Amino acid sequence: MRLKYAMTLGMAAMVVAAACGGGQPEVAPGPDPDSIAREQARLDSIAAEQARRDSIARARQMEEERVRREREAEAERIAAMTREVRDMLAARIHFDYDRADIREGADTEVLMQKLAIMQANPGLSVQIVG
């Protein structure tokens, strides 16, 4: 039994000695500081480029919106002018009964406005009915 006890004790000692290894455990090498700096610089560069592209896209959207608003405003201005010109050309000029003379005052003013419109638009045709 002593022999059995001694063998068991010897094996336990070998297992303990093998497990301890007797020296410092090996430490895996950490990342290289230069490679960390290069990777951070690469990520910073990517982020800066994305920010630049986002800024350009926002500026482009703002410019497109400004142009769209200007076009809408111009279209509305032209539509208003067209309505005004159409109304002016449709305004009637009155004559006295059995006379060819235009009445003084408002009718003369309307006729002068029609004349200005027609001079500014030589391709414009009007129908005069009496």
Order of alpha helices (4+ residues) and beta strands (2+ residues): alpha-alpha-alpha
